Amino acid sequence: MSKTIKVALAGAGAFGIKHLDGIKNIDGVEVVSLISRDLDKTKAVAAKYGIGHVTTDLNDSLALPEVDAVILCTPTQMHAAQTIACLKAGKHVQVEIPLCDVLKEGEQVLEVQKQTGLVAMCGHTRRFNPSHQWVHKKVKAGEFNIQQMDVQTYFFRRTNMNALGQPRSWTDHLLWHHAAHTVDLFAYQSGSPIVKANAVQGPIHPTLGIAMDMSIQLKAANGAICTLSLSFNNDGPLGTFFRYIGDTGTYIARYDDLVNGKEEKIDVSKVDVSMNGIELQDREFFAAIREGREPNSSIAQVLPCYQVLHQLEQQLA
């Protein structure tokens, strides 16, 4: 494919904006349609980014013959069904994490992807962050073997709000969303499937109906282990912090920053063409479309993560 890839983007909230900012830096790609619930806000975002078509209905965008691909930044509960709708409409699709919050729905997505042969990937951004890429390259080169990962995912969200601090119409989930990042990354970085998983959770929030605190233990087939702590009750510092403990060193990743165990900064600026994980994720999506290949973070590659999350959900129930 040599022509411009034309994209419809669903979701003009916090993550939709991140994708729009990333795509601005990618040649040969144009966002031609923007979909979101609030028409006035969507029009304002579309005007800022020069997007000609605006709608509140994904089907309107799927009906546009010029649309080659769709990026879904919509509420979790819509992800699987919308991904299937895009594939059945003949569009390549990238869906933001998580792929689903019901395993059966994720399995259905993979079935449809196999039937269509289209590019379908999920936004497991940690695979693309330069800090984690740097560690991954060390592992692949045989220079570092992970013994343990200790991960903290901490937010302060005692009310239902998004990453911009704005009220949100749907409920986020520590297990199906935030744990998905680490469960997938642990298997990806260790190069070994997860064979054992345990979880405990704190009290259920009276109105949100979800646990606000959770602890997860994982073990890979090669013996590596992972301990993950998650909280919506933590009043700073906020974010996700990864400690890689290995046979030849210790590394701590804080988003796109990486230090060793002595807190000495490691330069990851030359790992990839950008320091923006979302942009790198989008670059992989469009490159896979052009090259007719399976992308990193394809539905097939990430589905084992959701199988583990399903097992953990059964435990917690």
PyMOL commands that set and color helices and strands:
alter all, ss='L'
color gray80, all
select helices_A, chain A and resi 14-23+39-49+58-62+76-88+103-116+125-127+130-140+174-190+277-291+299-316
alter helices_A, ss='H'
color red, helices_A
select strands_A, chain A and resi 5-10+29-35+53-55+69-72+92-96+120-123+146-154+194-201+213-220+225-231+239-246+250-254+257-260
alter strands_A, ss='S'
color yellow, strands_A
deselect
rebuild
show_as cartoon
